[in-house]
Amino acid sequence: MARTSDPSSSHEAARAIVESGGRAAQAAAVLEALRVHGKSTSRGLSQASGIDRHVVARRLPELEREGRVRRTEQILCPWAGRLAVGWIVT
């Protein structure tokens, strides 16, 4: 989860969140929010679910690599007031 160029503290944090089950719980919560609310942006999912936007933004590409969600065309994000990547459950 951490980039090769990230400091060792980032690698340790990545290991800890995986080992604790936190990453899986976050991914499940993001996926459930997307199922409940339908096509949305990361900010929209954050607002709807109460999950920090940065957590949502980290989990969505991971879920995409797993084939569980996919990006859509850009949509107007009502919270940001501008176009942003849309996401849907696959």
Backbone hydrogen bonds, N-H to C=O, Kabsch-Sander energy under -0.5 kcal/mol:
donor,donor_aa,acceptor,acceptor_aa,energy
6,D,3,R,-1.6
10,S,7,P,-1.1
11,H,7,P,-1.4
12,E,8,S,-2.4
13,A,9,S,-2.2
14,A,10,S,-2.3
15,R,11,H,-2.3
16,A,12,E,-2.5
17,I,13,A,-2.3
18,V,14,A,-1.8
19,E,15,R,-2.9
20,S,16,A,-2.1
21,G,17,I,-0.5
21,G,18,V,-1.0
22,G,17,I,-0.7
23,R,17,I,-2.1
25,A,21,G,-2.2
26,Q,22,G,-2.7
27,A,23,R,-2.7
28,A,24,A,-2.4
29,A,25,A,-2.2
30,V,26,Q,-2.5
31,L,27,A,-2.6
32,E,28,A,-2.4
33,A,29,A,-2.3
34,L,30,V,-2.1
35,R,31,L,-2.2
36,V,32,E,-2.5
37,H,33,A,-2.6
38,G,34,L,-1.8
40,S,87,W,-1.7
45,L,41,T,-2.6
46,S,42,S,-2.1
47,Q,43,R,-2.7
48,A,44,G,-2.5
49,S,45,L,-2.1
50,G,46,S,-2.4
55,V,52,D,-0.5
56,V,52,D,-2.2
57,A,53,R,-2.8
58,R,54,H,-1.3
59,R,55,V,-2.4
60,L,56,V,-2.3
62,E,58,R,-0.9
63,L,59,R,-2.7
64,E,60,L,-2.3
65,R,61,P,-2.3
66,E,62,E,-1.5
67,G,64,E,-1.5
68,R,63,L,-2.6
69,V,63,L,-0.8
70,R,88,I,-2.4
72,T,86,G,-2.6
75,I,84,A,-2.9
77,C,75,I,-0.6
77,C,82,R,-2.7
81,G,77,C,-3.0
82,R,77,C,-0.7
84,A,75,I,-2.3
86,G,72,T,-0.5
86,G,73,E,-0.8
87,W,40,S,-2.2
88,I,70,R,-2.1
90,T,68,R,-2.3
